[in-house]
Amino acid sequence: MSNAEPILSQFLTKEELAAELGRNARTLDRWDALAIGPPRTFVGRKILYRRASLQRWLAAQENPSRKNTAAAKKSSARELRGGAL
């Protein structure tokens, strides 16, 4: 017997991902219908999520803090007016 890694070891099922995210599995279906969820793969009728794709999707969901966003908007407004307040 070889020590090869199982072929699906880098994938999570919908139920596993929902548990990891603390969400209901139906939420993942809704996100997919709205085209805002993580990429998924089908093997027959089974839905699988690749771990690497999930990490990229989660990173893309990051938002700058509100404090930094507000400061950037204030700075942009100043630049548009051509000077400091």
N, C-alpha and C positions, 0 to 999 in steps of 0.2 A: 504494500500500500504506500502511496506517495504522501508527502506532507503538503500537497497543493492546497491552496486556499479555496474554499467552496466558491463557486462561480457567482452566487448571489450575496456573498458576504458584505459587499459594498452597497447594498440596497436595504431600504426599510420598507415595510408594508405601510399601507395607509393607517392602520391602527397603531403601529409602532411610532410613526411620525406624529400622529395626533397626541399620543401619550407624551412624547418628548416635548411637544410644544404646549401641552396643557390645554388642548382644544379638542372638540368633538370631531370625529372622522367626517361628519357631514359638513363641517366648516371647510375642510379641505376640498370637498366636492364643490361647495359654493365658490371658493376662491378660484377653482379651475374654471367654473362656468363664467366667472367675471374676468378671467384671464389675468388674475393678480397673484395666483399661487405659484408654488415652486414647480419646476418642470417634472413631469412624471412619465413613466414608461409602462407599457402594458406587456404582460406575458400572458397571452390568452385573455382571460377576463380579470386577471389579478393586476392590481395597480402597485407599482414599485417606484420608490424615489431614491435616486443615487445620492449617496452621502456628500460627494464632492459638489454636486449641483445644488444640494440644499445649503451647503456652506456659502456658495457664491450668491444664492438667492437671499439668504439671511443678511449677508454683508451689503447687498444692494438695498435692503430695507432700512438701513441705518439713516437717520436724519441728523443733521447738525443740531446742537442744542439750541433752544429758543433764544438764549442770551446771545450766543454768537450770531445767530441769524438776524436778530434785532439790531445788533451793533453794525453788521454788514449793510443792512438796509439804510440805517441812519447815515453811514459813511457814504453810500452811493447817492443818497439824496443830497448830501452836502456837495459832492462832486458835481452833480447835475446843476446845482444852483451856482456853482463856481466859487465856493468859499466856505469858511467855517461858520458855525452858528454863534 
